[in-house]
Amino acid sequence: MNDKRLLQLEALMASDPSDPFLPYAIAQEFASARKWDEAATRLEAIYGQFPDYLATYYQWGMALIHLNELSKAMDVLQKGYTLANRQGEKKVANEIGALIEELEDEL
């Protein structure tokens, strides 16, 4: 994990807490380092503050899959799929839908 980048992102987030990309980028730093617990926690917090930030859902679902929290991952992904369709984001809806199909085989 790039600690310098993480510190920079945290400083930016402190100066602009209304930008959902900044906490998302921090969560992605943890995911890149395979720190799935921290990534999932941070993505869940983004969902709580910015429920319409679509990028959160796929990555949160993936973190939960890595944590073997499959039913929670399915719930998150289904919410993301619904949101993607509501926002007219067909490509994202297709990506989330494909992950849902894969996950259904696991449940």
Biopython code that builds the backbone (N, CA, C, O; Angstrom):
import numpy as np
from Bio.PDB.StructureBuilder import StructureBuilder

atoms = [
    (1, "MET", "N", (0.853, -1.173, 0.000)),
    (1, "MET", "CA", (0.000, 0.000, 0.000)),
    (1, "MET", "C", (0.895, 1.230, 0.000)),
    (1, "MET", "O", (1.917, 1.278, 0.683)),
    (2, "ASN", "N", (0.495, 2.201, -0.764)),
    (2, "ASN", "CA", (1.262, 3.428, -0.885)),
    (2, "ASN", "C", (0.843, 4.393, 0.229)),
    (2, "ASN", "O", (-0.169, 5.085, 0.115)),
    (3, "ASP", "N", (1.631, 4.429, 1.303)),
    (3, "ASP", "CA", (1.288, 5.264, 2.458)),
    (3, "ASP", "C", (1.281, 6.748, 2.106)),
    (3, "ASP", "O", (0.459, 7.504, 2.623)),
    (4, "LYS", "N", (2.179, 7.163, 1.242)),
    (4, "LYS", "CA", (2.224, 8.573, 0.851)),
    (4, "LYS", "C", (0.941, 8.956, 0.117)),
    (4, "LYS", "O", (0.345, 9.997, 0.391)),
    (5, "ARG", "N", (0.533, 8.119, -0.800)),
    (5, "ARG", "CA", (-0.716, 8.381, -1.542)),
    (5, "ARG", "C", (-1.903, 8.392, -0.586)),
    (5, "ARG", "O", (-2.791, 9.238, -0.702)),
    (6, "LEU", "N", (-1.918, 7.464, 0.348)),
    (6, "LEU", "CA", (-3.002, 7.396, 1.323)),
    (6, "LEU", "C", (-3.079, 8.686, 2.142)),
    (6, "LEU", "O", (-4.167, 9.216, 2.366)),
    (7, "LEU", "N", (-1.940, 9.183, 2.581)),
    (7, "LEU", "CA", (-1.908, 10.441, 3.341)),
    (7, "LEU", "C", (-2.390, 11.617, 2.494)),
    (7, "LEU", "O", (-3.099, 12.495, 2.985)),
    (8, "GLN", "N", (-2.007, 11.629, 1.241)),
    (8, "GLN", "CA", (-2.452, 12.697, 0.342)),
    (8, "GLN", "C", (-3.970, 12.644, 0.155)),
    (8, "GLN", "O", (-4.644, 13.674, 0.196)),
    (9, "LEU", "N", (-4.492, 11.455, -0.046)),
    (9, "LEU", "CA", (-5.939, 11.306, -0.230)),
    (9, "LEU", "C", (-6.697, 11.705, 1.034)),
    (9, "LEU", "O", (-7.734, 12.364, 0.960)),
    (10, "GLU", "N", (-6.182, 11.306, 2.180)),
    (10, "GLU", "CA", (-6.843, 11.675, 3.435)),
    (10, "GLU", "C", (-6.836, 13.188, 3.648)),
    (10, "GLU", "O", (-7.811, 13.745, 4.152)),
    (11, "ALA", "N", (-5.755, 13.851, 3.273)),
    (11, "ALA", "CA", (-5.695, 15.310, 3.387)),
    (11, "ALA", "C", (-6.700, 15.967, 2.442)),
    (11, "ALA", "O", (-7.392, 16.913, 2.819)),
    (12, "LEU", "N", (-6.772, 15.467, 1.229)),
    (12, "LEU", "CA", (-7.750, 15.994, 0.274)),
    (12, "LEU", "C", (-9.178, 15.770, 0.778)),
    (12, "LEU", "O", (-10.029, 16.653, 0.666)),
    (13, "MET", "N", (-9.431, 14.591, 1.331)),
    (13, "MET", "CA", (-10.765, 14.274, 1.837)),
    (13, "MET", "C", (-11.142, 15.203, 2.982)),
    (13, "MET", "O", (-12.293, 15.625, 3.091)),
    (14, "ALA", "N", (-10.178, 15.520, 3.832)),
    (14, "ALA", "CA", (-10.440, 16.422, 4.949)),
    (14, "ALA", "C", (-10.803, 17.816, 4.446)),
    (14, "ALA", "O", (-11.606, 18.517, 5.062)),
    (15, "SER", "N", (-10.208, 18.210, 3.327)),
    (15, "SER", "CA", (-10.490, 19.544, 2.790)),
    (15, "SER", "C", (-11.764, 19.578, 1.947)),
    (15, "SER", "O", (-12.328, 20.650, 1.728)),
    (16, "ASP", "N", (-12.224, 18.416, 1.470)),
    (16, "ASP", "CA", (-13.447, 18.367, 0.662)),
    (16, "ASP", "C", (-14.244, 17.101, 0.993)),
    (16, "ASP", "O", (-14.246, 16.147, 0.214)),
    (17, "PRO", "N", (-14.917, 17.092, 2.139)),
    (17, "PRO", "CA", (-15.664, 15.898, 2.554)),
    (17, "PRO", "C", (-16.910, 15.609, 1.714)),
    (17, "PRO", "O", (-17.557, 14.579, 1.900)),
    (18, "SER", "N", (-17.244, 16.503, 0.803)),
    (18, "SER", "CA", (-18.441, 16.282, -0.019)),
    (18, "SER", "C", (-18.140, 15.536, -1.318)),
    (18, "SER", "O", (-19.049, 15.280, -2.107)),
    (19, "ASP", "N", (-16.883, 15.187, -1.545)),
    (19, "ASP", "CA", (-16.493, 14.490, -2.766)),
    (19, "ASP", "C", (-16.423, 12.984, -2.494)),
    (19, "ASP", "O", (-15.523, 12.535, -1.784)),
    (20, "PRO", "N", (-17.347, 12.199, -3.040)),
    (20, "PRO", "CA", (-17.343, 10.764, -2.754)),
    (20, "PRO", "C", (-16.154, 10.017, -3.356)),
    (20, "PRO", "O", (-15.821, 8.921, -2.907)),
    (21, "PHE", "N", (-15.511, 10.603, -4.372)),
    (21, "PHE", "CA", (-14.379, 9.910, -4.987)),
    (21, "PHE", "C", (-13.223, 9.749, -4.014)),
    (21, "PHE", "O", (-12.533, 8.730, -4.039)),
    (22, "LEU", "N", (-13.004, 10.725, -3.171)),
    (22, "LEU", "CA", (-11.834, 10.671, -2.282)),
    (22, "LEU", "C", (-11.905, 9.506, -1.288)),
    (22, "LEU", "O", (-10.932, 8.759, -1.188)),
    (23, "PRO", "N", (-13.001, 9.313, -0.550)),
    (23, "PRO", "CA", (-13.043, 8.127, 0.315)),
    (23, "PRO", "C", (-13.057, 6.824, -0.491)),
    (23, "PRO", "O", (-12.577, 5.792, -0.022)),
    (24, "TYR", "N", (-13.613, 6.879, -1.707)),
    (24, "TYR", "CA", (-13.600, 5.709, -2.578)),
    (24, "TYR", "C", (-12.162, 5.358, -2.960)),
    (24, "TYR", "O", (-11.780, 4.188, -2.936)),
    (25, "ALA", "N", (-11.371, 6.364, -3.310)),
    (25, "ALA", "CA", (-9.967, 6.128, -3.668)),
    (25, "ALA", "C", (-9.193, 5.560, -2.485)),
    (25, "ALA", "O", (-8.324, 4.707, -2.661)),
    (26, "ILE", "N", (-9.504, 6.027, -1.290)),
    (26, "ILE", "CA", (-8.857, 5.478, -0.088)),
    (26, "ILE", "C", (-9.243, 4.013, 0.097)),
    (26, "ILE", "O", (-8.391, 3.176, 0.391)),
    (27, "ALA", "N", (-10.513, 3.708, -0.074)),
    (27, "ALA", "CA", (-10.967, 2.313, 0.033)),
    (27, "ALA", "C", (-10.260, 1.437, -0.989)),
    (27, "ALA", "O", (-9.919, 0.289, -0.704)),
    (28, "GLN", "N", (-10.042, 1.984, -2.182)),
    (28, "GLN", "CA", (-9.356, 1.229, -3.221)),
    (28, "GLN", "C", (-7.893, 0.970, -2.870)),
    (28, "GLN", "O", (-7.333, -0.057, -3.254)),
    (29, "GLU", "N", (-7.283, 1.884, -2.152)),
    (29, "GLU", "CA", (-5.913, 1.655, -1.679)),
    (29, "GLU", "C", (-5.885, 0.418, -0.761)),
    (29, "GLU", "O", (-4.987, -0.417, -0.863)),
    (30, "PHE", "N", (-6.865, 0.317, 0.121)),
    (30, "PHE", "CA", (-6.919, -0.838, 1.015)),
    (30, "PHE", "C", (-7.224, -2.116, 0.236)),
    (30, "PHE", "O", (-6.659, -3.170, 0.528)),
    (31, "ALA", "N", (-8.109, -2.027, -0.747)),
    (31, "ALA", "CA", (-8.417, -3.203, -1.565)),
    (31, "ALA", "C", (-7.183, -3.648, -2.345)),
    (31, "ALA", "O", (-6.918, -4.845, -2.455)),
    (32, "SER", "N", (-6.437, -2.704, -2.879)),
    (32, "SER", "CA", (-5.219, -3.045, -3.625)),
    (32, "SER", "C", (-4.203, -3.760, -2.743)),
    (32, "SER", "O", (-3.433, -4.600, -3.210)),
    (33, "ALA", "N", (-4.218, -3.411, -1.462)),
    (33, "ALA", "CA", (-3.320, -4.056, -0.499)),
    (33, "ALA", "C", (-3.931, -5.329, 0.087)),
    (33, "ALA", "O", (-3.359, -5.939, 0.991)),
    (34, "ARG", "N", (-5.080, -5.722, -0.423)),
    (34, "ARG", "CA", (-5.809, -6.918, 0.029)),
    (34, "ARG", "C", (-6.195, -6.836, 1.506)),
    (34, "ARG", "O", (-6.275, -7.850, 2.198)),
    (35, "LYS", "N", (-6.426, -5.634, 1.962)),
    (35, "LYS", "CA", (-6.935, -5.408, 3.323)),
    (35, "LYS", "C", (-8.450, -5.279, 3.203)),
    (35, "LYS", "O", (-9.020, -4.192, 3.293)),
    (36, "TRP", "N", (-9.077, -6.438, 2.994)),
    (36, "TRP", "CA", (-10.495, -6.488, 2.638)),
    (36, "TRP", "C", (-11.403, -5.964, 3.746)),
    (36, "TRP", "O", (-12.406, -5.312, 3.455)),
    (37, "ASP", "N", (-11.076, -6.232, 5.003)),
    (37, "ASP", "CA", (-11.900, -5.727, 6.103)),
    (37, "ASP", "C", (-11.973, -4.200, 6.067)),
    (37, "ASP", "O", (-13.054, -3.617, 6.149)),
    (38, "GLU", "N", (-10.826, -3.574, 5.944)),
    (38, "GLU", "CA", (-10.789, -2.111, 5.935)),
    (38, "GLU", "C", (-11.448, -1.555, 4.681)),
    (38, "GLU", "O", (-12.163, -0.554, 4.742)),
    (39, "ALA", "N", (-11.211, -2.197, 3.551)),
    (39, "ALA", "CA", (-11.842, -1.748, 2.307)),
    (39, "ALA", "C", (-13.363, -1.834, 2.424)),
    (39, "ALA", "O", (-14.069, -0.890, 2.066)),
    (40, "ALA", "N", (-13.866, -2.956, 2.922)),
    (40, "ALA", "CA", (-15.316, -3.134, 3.052)),
    (40, "ALA", "C", (-15.910, -2.125, 4.028)),
    (40, "ALA", "O", (-16.982, -1.574, 3.778)),
    (41, "THR", "N", (-15.229, -1.883, 5.122)),
    (41, "THR", "CA", (-15.712, -0.913, 6.116)),
    (41, "THR", "C", (-15.800, 0.470, 5.503)),
    (41, "THR", "O", (-16.785, 1.184, 5.699)),
    (42, "ARG", "N", (-14.785, 0.842, 4.774)),
    (42, "ARG", "CA", (-14.778, 2.177, 4.165)),
    (42, "ARG", "C", (-15.805, 2.298, 3.049)),
    (42, "ARG", "O", (-16.430, 3.348, 2.895)),
    (43, "LEU", "N", (-15.985, 1.251, 2.281)),
    (43, "LEU", "CA", (-16.996, 1.281, 1.227)),
    (43, "LEU", "C", (-18.404, 1.337, 1.814)),
    (43, "LEU", "O", (-19.280, 2.008, 1.270)),
    (44, "GLU", "N", (-18.617, 0.644, 2.908)),
    (44, "GLU", "CA", (-19.918, 0.714, 3.569)),
    (44, "GLU", "C", (-20.183, 2.136, 4.083)),
    (44, "GLU", "O", (-21.314, 2.618, 4.026)),
    (45, "ALA", "N", (-19.153, 2.792, 4.576)),
    (45, "ALA", "CA", (-19.301, 4.176, 5.037)),
    (45, "ALA", "C", (-19.644, 5.107, 3.869)),
    (45, "ALA", "O", (-20.446, 6.029, 4.021)),
    (46, "ILE", "N", (-19.041, 4.864, 2.715)),
    (46, "ILE", "CA", (-19.365, 5.665, 1.529)),
    (46, "ILE", "C", (-20.832, 5.468, 1.168)),
    (46, "ILE", "O", (-21.539, 6.428, 0.861)),
    (47, "TYR", "N", (-21.279, 4.227, 1.207)),
    (47, "TYR", "CA", (-22.683, 3.935, 0.926)),
    (47, "TYR", "C", (-23.599, 4.710, 1.877)),
    (47, "TYR", "O", (-24.630, 5.237, 1.458)),
    (48, "GLY", "N", (-23.225, 4.779, 3.145)),
    (48, "GLY", "CA", (-24.031, 5.491, 4.123)),
    (48, "GLY", "C", (-24.100, 6.985, 3.845)),
    (48, "GLY", "O", (-25.130, 7.617, 4.075)),
    (49, "GLN", "N", (-23.007, 7.545, 3.353)),
    (49, "GLN", "CA", (-22.952, 8.985, 3.120)),
    (49, "GLN", "C", (-23.361, 9.373, 1.692)),
    (49, "GLN", "O", (-23.975, 10.417, 1.474)),
    (50, "PHE", "N", (-23.012, 8.522, 0.735)),
    (50, "PHE", "CA", (-23.265, 8.815, -0.682)),
    (50, "PHE", "C", (-23.918, 7.594, -1.355)),
    (50, "PHE", "O", (-23.275, 6.934, -2.172)),
    (51, "PRO", "N", (-25.164, 7.288, -1.029)),
    (51, "PRO", "CA", (-25.783, 6.063, -1.551)),
    (51, "PRO", "C", (-25.941, 6.038, -3.071)),
    (51, "PRO", "O", (-26.145, 4.965, -3.638)),
    (52, "ASP", "N", (-25.854, 7.165, -3.735)),
    (52, "ASP", "CA", (-25.970, 7.203, -5.194)),
    (52, "ASP", "C", (-24.628, 7.139, -5.910)),
    (52, "ASP", "O", (-24.571, 7.247, -7.134)),
    (53, "TYR", "N", (-23.538, 6.961, -5.147)),
    (53, "TYR", "CA", (-22.217, 6.856, -5.773)),
    (53, "TYR", "C", (-22.039, 5.418, -6.261)),
    (53, "TYR", "O", (-21.683, 4.521, -5.497)),
    (54, "LEU", "N", (-22.292, 5.232, -7.523)),
    (54, "LEU", "CA", (-22.420, 3.904, -8.118)),
    (54, "LEU", "C", (-21.164, 3.039, -8.017)),
    (54, "LEU", "O", (-21.271, 1.826, -7.834)),
    (55, "ALA", "N", (-20.002, 3.627, -8.130)),
    (55, "ALA", "CA", (-18.758, 2.848, -8.114)),
    (55, "ALA", "C", (-18.604, 2.038, -6.831)),
    (55, "ALA", "O", (-17.929, 1.008, -6.820)),
    (56, "THR", "N", (-19.219, 2.493, -5.773)),
    (56, "THR", "CA", (-19.100, 1.826, -4.472)),
    (56, "THR", "C", (-19.578, 0.386, -4.513)),
    (56, "THR", "O", (-18.949, -0.491, -3.920)),
    (57, "TYR", "N", (-20.666, 0.133, -5.194)),
    (57, "TYR", "CA", (-21.349, -1.154, -5.085)),
    (57, "TYR", "C", (-20.530, -2.340, -5.588)),
    (57, "TYR", "O", (-20.424, -3.355, -4.900)),
    (58, "TYR", "N", (-19.962, -2.220, -6.760)),
    (58, "TYR", "CA", (-19.178, -3.329, -7.306)),
    (58, "TYR", "C", (-17.987, -3.635, -6.405)),
    (58, "TYR", "O", (-17.732, -4.790, -6.063)),
    (59, "GLN", "N", (-17.263, -2.583, -6.027)),
    (59, "GLN", "CA", (-16.070, -2.790, -5.209)),
    (59, "GLN", "C", (-16.409, -3.290, -3.811)),
    (59, "GLN", "O", (-15.693, -4.126, -3.261)),
    (60, "TRP", "N", (-17.486, -2.788, -3.239)),
    (60, "TRP", "CA", (-17.926, -3.265, -1.924)),
    (60, "TRP", "C", (-18.318, -4.731, -2.018)),
    (60, "TRP", "O", (-17.961, -5.534, -1.157)),
    (61, "GLY", "N", (-19.057, -5.075, -3.070)),
    (61, "GLY", "CA", (-19.418, -6.477, -3.282)),
    (61, "GLY", "C", (-18.196, -7.364, -3.401)),
    (61, "GLY", "O", (-18.151, -8.448, -2.821)),
    (62, "MET", "N", (-17.199, -6.907, -4.155)),
    (62, "MET", "CA", (-15.971, -7.692, -4.308)),
    (62, "MET", "C", (-15.253, -7.860, -2.971)),
    (62, "MET", "O", (-14.779, -8.953, -2.659)),
    (63, "ALA", "N", (-15.167, -6.799, -2.185)),
    (63, "ALA", "CA", (-14.508, -6.907, -0.873)),
    (63, "ALA", "C", (-15.240, -7.919, -0.001)),
    (63, "ALA", "O", (-14.608, -8.725, 0.682)),
    (64, "LEU", "N", (-16.565, -7.878, -0.022)),
    (64, "LEU", "CA", (-17.347, -8.821, 0.780)),
    (64, "LEU", "C", (-17.162, -10.256, 0.292)),
    (64, "LEU", "O", (-17.135, -11.185, 1.098)),
    (65, "ILE", "N", (-17.038, -10.439, -1.003)),
    (65, "ILE", "CA", (-16.774, -11.777, -1.546)),
    (65, "ILE", "C", (-15.429, -12.282, -1.020)),
    (65, "ILE", "O", (-15.315, -13.437, -0.610)),
    (66, "HIS", "N", (-14.423, -11.426, -1.034)),
    (66, "HIS", "CA", (-13.109, -11.813, -0.509)),
    (66, "HIS", "C", (-13.172, -12.148, 0.981)),
    (66, "HIS", "O", (-12.376, -12.945, 1.477)),
    (67, "LEU", "N", (-14.112, -11.543, 1.682)),
    (67, "LEU", "CA", (-14.294, -11.832, 3.112)),
    (67, "LEU", "C", (-15.228, -13.023, 3.344)),
    (67, "LEU", "O", (-15.517, -13.388, 4.483)),
    (68, "ASN", "N", (-15.693, -13.619, 2.243)),
    (68, "ASN", "CA", (-16.613, -14.755, 2.280)),
    (68, "ASN", "C", (-17.962, -14.396, 2.925)),
    (68, "ASN", "O", (-18.613, -15.242, 3.538)),
    (69, "GLU", "N", (-18.362, -13.143, 2.775)),
    (69, "GLU", "CA", (-19.677, -12.686, 3.228)),
    (69, "GLU", "C", (-20.592, -12.630, 2.006)),
    (69, "GLU", "O", (-20.989, -11.560, 1.545)),
    (70, "LEU", "N", (-20.909, -13.818, 1.501)),
    (70, "LEU", "CA", (-21.552, -13.918, 0.193)),
    (70, "LEU", "C", (-22.977, -13.389, 0.165)),
    (70, "LEU", "O", (-23.362, -12.738, -0.806)),
    (71, "SER", "N", (-23.765, -13.645, 1.191)),
    (71, "SER", "CA", (-25.144, -13.149, 1.164)),
    (71, "SER", "C", (-25.177, -11.629, 1.267)),
    (71, "SER", "O", (-26.000, -10.986, 0.616)),
    (72, "LYS", "N", (-24.308, -11.053, 2.064)),
    (72, "LYS", "CA", (-24.234, -9.599, 2.153)),
    (72, "LYS", "C", (-23.741, -9.025, 0.827)),
    (72, "LYS", "O", (-24.232, -7.990, 0.376)),
    (73, "ALA", "N", (-22.778, -9.690, 0.208)),
    (73, "ALA", "CA", (-22.282, -9.251, -1.096)),
    (73, "ALA", "C", (-23.419, -9.259, -2.119)),
    (73, "ALA", "O", (-23.544, -8.326, -2.913)),
    (74, "MET", "N", (-24.234, -10.291, -2.104)),
    (74, "MET", "CA", (-25.354, -10.380, -3.042)),
    (74, "MET", "C", (-26.317, -9.215, -2.827)),
    (74, "MET", "O", (-26.786, -8.613, -3.793)),
    (75, "ASP", "N", (-26.612, -8.899, -1.585)),
    (75, "ASP", "CA", (-27.507, -7.779, -1.277)),
    (75, "ASP", "C", (-26.933, -6.469, -1.812)),
    (75, "ASP", "O", (-27.644, -5.688, -2.444)),
    (76, "VAL", "N", (-25.667, -6.236, -1.563)),
    (76, "VAL", "CA", (-25.000, -5.018, -2.034)),
    (76, "VAL", "C", (-25.032, -4.951, -3.559)),
    (76, "VAL", "O", (-25.356, -3.909, -4.129)),
    (77, "LEU", "N", (-24.703, -6.041, -4.212)),
    (77, "LEU", "CA", (-24.655, -6.059, -5.671)),
    (77, "LEU", "C", (-26.040, -5.859, -6.283)),
    (77, "LEU", "O", (-26.173, -5.182, -7.303)),
    (78, "GLN", "N", (-27.054, -6.431, -5.681)),
    (78, "GLN", "CA", (-28.411, -6.239, -6.194)),
    (78, "GLN", "C", (-28.838, -4.774, -6.072)),
    (78, "GLN", "O", (-29.485, -4.237, -6.970)),
    (79, "LYS", "N", (-28.476, -4.135, -4.964)),
    (79, "LYS", "CA", (-28.760, -2.704, -4.817)),
    (79, "LYS", "C", (-28.011, -1.904, -5.882)),
    (79, "LYS", "O", (-28.565, -0.977, -6.473)),
    (80, "GLY", "N", (-26.769, -2.260, -6.119)),
    (80, "GLY", "CA", (-25.980, -1.579, -7.136)),
    (80, "GLY", "C", (-26.546, -1.775, -8.533)),
    (80, "GLY", "O", (-26.555, -0.849, -9.344)),
    (81, "TYR", "N", (-27.014, -2.976, -8.808)),
    (81, "TYR", "CA", (-27.619, -3.280, -10.110)),
    (81, "TYR", "C", (-28.863, -2.421, -10.335)),
    (81, "TYR", "O", (-29.057, -1.861, -11.414)),
    (82, "THR", "N", (-29.694, -2.328, -9.310)),
    (82, "THR", "CA", (-30.900, -1.502, -9.386)),
    (82, "THR", "C", (-30.533, -0.036, -9.610)),
    (82, "THR", "O", (-31.128, 0.637, -10.452)),
    (83, "LEU", "N", (-29.559, 0.449, -8.857)),
    (83, "LEU", "CA", (-29.129, 1.841, -8.982)),
    (83, "LEU", "C", (-28.548, 2.107, -10.369)),
    (83, "LEU", "O", (-28.847, 3.135, -10.976)),
    (84, "ALA", "N", (-27.733, 1.205, -10.867)),
    (84, "ALA", "CA", (-27.126, 1.384, -12.191)),
    (84, "ALA", "C", (-28.214, 1.501, -13.262)),
    (84, "ALA", "O", (-28.132, 2.356, -14.144)),
    (85, "ASN", "N", (-29.211, 0.658, -13.184)),
    (85, "ASN", "CA", (-30.305, 0.735, -14.151)),
    (85, "ASN", "C", (-31.087, 2.033, -14.000)),
    (85, "ASN", "O", (-31.463, 2.655, -14.993)),
    (86, "ARG", "N", (-31.329, 2.440, -12.766)),
    (86, "ARG", "CA", (-32.058, 3.682, -12.520)),
    (86, "ARG", "C", (-31.273, 4.887, -13.055)),
    (86, "ARG", "O", (-31.865, 5.849, -13.544)),
    (87, "GLN", "N", (-29.944, 4.830, -12.960)),
    (87, "GLN", "CA", (-29.104, 5.924, -13.448)),
    (87, "GLN", "C", (-28.817, 5.822, -14.952)),
    (87, "GLN", "O", (-28.164, 6.697, -15.520)),
    (88, "GLY", "N", (-29.302, 4.761, -15.590)),
    (88, "GLY", "CA", (-29.062, 4.578, -17.019)),
    (88, "GLY", "C", (-27.658, 4.134, -17.353)),
    (88, "GLY", "O", (-27.208, 4.302, -18.486)),
    (89, "GLU", "N", (-26.963, 3.573, -16.392)),
    (89, "GLU", "CA", (-25.580, 3.111, -16.578)),
    (89, "GLU", "C", (-25.599, 1.624, -16.955)),
    (89, "GLU", "O", (-25.361, 0.752, -16.119)),
    (90, "LYS", "N", (-25.887, 1.359, -18.229)),
    (90, "LYS", "CA", (-26.067, -0.023, -18.699)),
    (90, "LYS", "C", (-24.784, -0.849, -18.588)),
    (90, "LYS", "O", (-24.835, -2.025, -18.228)),
    (91, "LYS", "N", (-23.632, -0.240, -18.897)),
    (91, "LYS", "CA", (-22.375, -0.987, -18.816)),
    (91, "LYS", "C", (-22.111, -1.439, -17.379)),
    (91, "LYS", "O", (-21.743, -2.590, -17.145)),
    (92, "VAL", "N", (-22.297, -0.543, -16.430)),
    (92, "VAL", "CA", (-22.095, -0.882, -15.018)),
    (92, "VAL", "C", (-23.113, -1.930, -14.590)),
    (92, "VAL", "O", (-22.773, -2.877, -13.881)),
    (93, "ALA", "N", (-24.366, -1.760, -15.022)),
    (93, "ALA", "CA", (-25.403, -2.746, -14.689)),
    (93, "ALA", "C", (-25.016, -4.122, -15.215)),
    (93, "ALA", "O", (-25.211, -5.125, -14.528)),
    (94, "ASN", "N", (-24.470, -4.178, -16.429)),
    (94, "ASN", "CA", (-24.043, -5.462, -17.000)),
    (94, "ASN", "C", (-22.900, -6.072, -16.203)),
    (94, "ASN", "O", (-22.889, -7.279, -15.964)),
    (95, "GLU", "N", (-21.935, -5.248, -15.788)),
    (95, "GLU", "CA", (-20.805, -5.755, -15.000)),
    (95, "GLU", "C", (-21.284, -6.297, -13.648)),
    (95, "GLU", "O", (-20.873, -7.376, -13.222)),
    (96, "ILE", "N", (-22.145, -5.545, -12.989)),
    (96, "ILE", "CA", (-22.671, -6.002, -11.700)),
    (96, "ILE", "C", (-23.535, -7.234, -11.905)),
    (96, "ILE", "O", (-23.473, -8.175, -11.114)),
    (97, "GLY", "N", (-24.343, -7.237, -12.965)),
    (97, "GLY", "CA", (-25.189, -8.396, -13.256)),
    (97, "GLY", "C", (-24.381, -9.660, -13.481)),
    (97, "GLY", "O", (-24.771, -10.735, -13.026)),
    (98, "ALA", "N", (-23.257, -9.544, -14.177)),
    (98, "ALA", "CA", (-22.395, -10.702, -14.405)),
    (98, "ALA", "C", (-21.821, -11.216, -13.082)),
    (98, "ALA", "O", (-21.720, -12.425, -12.873)),
    (99, "LEU", "N", (-21.451, -10.304, -12.203)),
    (99, "LEU", "CA", (-20.929, -10.719, -10.899)),
    (99, "LEU", "C", (-22.023, -11.381, -10.067)),
    (99, "LEU", "O", (-21.763, -12.349, -9.352)),
    (100, "ILE", "N", (-23.239, -10.865, -10.159)),
    (100, "ILE", "CA", (-24.370, -11.484, -9.451)),
    (100, "ILE", "C", (-24.572, -12.912, -9.938)),
    (100, "ILE", "O", (-24.777, -13.820, -9.133)),
    (101, "GLU", "N", (-24.516, -13.114, -11.245)),
    (101, "GLU", "CA", (-24.682, -14.464, -11.801)),
    (101, "GLU", "C", (-23.609, -15.414, -11.288)),
    (101, "GLU", "O", (-23.901, -16.557, -10.936)),
    (102, "GLU", "N", (-22.364, -14.941, -11.247)),
    (102, "GLU", "CA", (-21.274, -15.770, -10.697)),
    (102, "GLU", "C", (-21.522, -16.102, -9.243)),
    (102, "GLU", "O", (-21.305, -17.233, -8.806)),
    (103, "LEU", "N", (-21.975, -15.120, -8.502)),
    (103, "LEU", "CA", (-22.197, -15.305, -7.070)),
    (103, "LEU", "C", (-23.371, -16.240, -6.798)),
    (103, "LEU", "O", (-23.361, -16.983, -5.816)),
    (104, "GLU", "N", (-24.379, -16.204, -7.663)),
    (104, "GLU", "CA", (-25.523, -17.099, -7.485)),
    (104, "GLU", "C", (-25.092, -18.563, -7.492)),
    (104, "GLU", "O", (-25.672, -19.396, -6.796)),
    (105, "ASP", "N", (-24.061, -18.864, -8.291)),
    (105, "ASP", "CA", (-23.546, -20.232, -8.348)),
    (105, "ASP", "C", (-22.886, -20.633, -7.037)),
    (105, "ASP", "O", (-22.803, -21.820, -6.721)),
    (106, "GLU", "N", (-22.414, -19.647, -6.268)),
    (106, "GLU", "CA", (-21.740, -19.921, -4.989)),
    (106, "GLU", "C", (-22.732, -20.098, -3.840)),
    (106, "GLU", "O", (-22.436, -20.773, -2.854)),
    (107, "LEU", "N", (-23.904, -19.490, -3.977)),
    (107, "LEU", "CA", (-24.882, -19.517, -2.870)),
    (107, "LEU", "C", (-25.731, -20.753, -2.868)),
    (107, "LEU", "O", (-26.591, -20.910, -2.001)),
]
sb = StructureBuilder()
sb.init_structure("model")
sb.init_model(0)
sb.init_chain("A")
sb.init_seg("    ")
for serial, (resi, resn, name, xyz) in enumerate(atoms, 1):
    if name == "N":
        sb.init_residue(resn, " ", resi, " ")
    sb.init_atom(name, np.array(xyz, "f"), 0.0, 1.0, " ", f" {name:<3s}", serial, name[0])
structure = sb.get_structure()
